Amino acid sequence: MMKKRQFLKRFGVGSLFATLVTLSVSAPSLADSDQTYRWSLLTSWPKNFPGLGVAPENFAKMVDDMSGGRLKIRVFGAGEVVPGFEVFDAISNGTAEMGHSGSYYWKGKLPAAQFFAAIPFGMTASETNGWLQYGGGMALWEELYRPHGVVPLAAGSTGTQMGGWFNKEINSIEDLEGLKMRIPGLGGEVLSRAGGVPVSLPGGEIFTALQTGAIDAVEWVGPYNDRAFGLNTAAQYYYYPGWHEPGSMFEFIVNEEAFQTLPEDLQAIVRQAAKTASYDMLVEYDARNIEALNQLQESGVELRRFPEDLLQKLQGYADEVVQELAEQDPMATRIYESYRAYQQGAAAYNHVAEQAYIETRGQ
């Protein structure tokens, strides 16, 4: 018994010493778990604007709740810290830790980023989400932004957009000649091929530009946001479908250095909250657009479909524009090949799935 007590005493003390050493080594991570982090999130939208502006607010609240208040994020609207089109640079240089925007706004810096926002006659929101999460798209997006010290996260979609508001009827491709239209990204390039004049304006400026005649037409989002901006009071004709943005994807962008300073659990919370906010944005637009379109039509808005021959010509221009983008550099080529392959597979499946069902259902 004496030998047994001596053995336990010797090795019990040793075990206690080892435990204390382990705790001391782990002390920084334990301290991190009690630390409160305060971040800024800059957006390209007016503060609390329905849908686009509310999504980052919802995200910030989710992060606060899920982290027990350890990560607090303050959201700023376009122009409160930097203009809406300068969000990417602000996150890249560390002016703020996060942003919420659309990647086609960075086409001057990163032309290939447009593949992750909207491709004319490209994939729908559901198809794009599939490509990003399970088709290799997200890995390519991360690789594209890595040299700029920015981490991208999918941040929601408005679904298939409307074709836009016009102050005259559009009956043929000739009616686009000289037309000044607010339309970003590759859609603007396609309009230019058709003889139109694309104009790049942040959301907060488009109503005044349309109302005063500075532009002749504008695409914004869809019934929910368009009605909130009062665009129906500035133009008479509302056209569809939104060939230019069939499934607009938005992004959270995170300063990589700031992200890496977070403990692993907070990093996981940011990623999960982004996924939840992304899903919530899409389903909200699905629901809100139904009601808003009914209200617009009741107010006297003339809902029109683009002529089929015009859409066919625009698709031809779009094929040219996207192919030229894909040929700009090896990274753009890789993204295009991945995107195109997934779209072709999705189209083949949907031909016998959702598309076939909707055509069969009729209404």
Buried (B, 14 or more C-beta within 10 A) or exposed (E): EEEEEEEEEEEEEEEEEEEEEEEEEEEEEEEBEEEEBEBBBBBBBBBEBBBBBBBBBBBBBBBBEBBEEBBEBEBBBBBEBBBBBBBBBBBBEEBBBBBBBBBBBBBEEBBBBBBBBBBBBBBBBBBBBBBBEEBBBBEBBBEBBEEBBBBBBBBBBBBBBBBBBBBEEBEEBEBBEEBBBBBBBBBBBBBBBBEBBBBBBBBBBBBEBBBEEBBBBBBBBBBBBBBBBEBBEBBBBBBBBBBBBBBBBBBBBBBBEBBEBBBEBBBEBBBEBBBBBBBBBBEBBBEBBEEBBEBBBEEEBEEBEBBEEBBEBBEBBBEEBBEEBBEEEEBBBBBBEBBBEBBEBBEEEBEEEEEEEEEEEEE
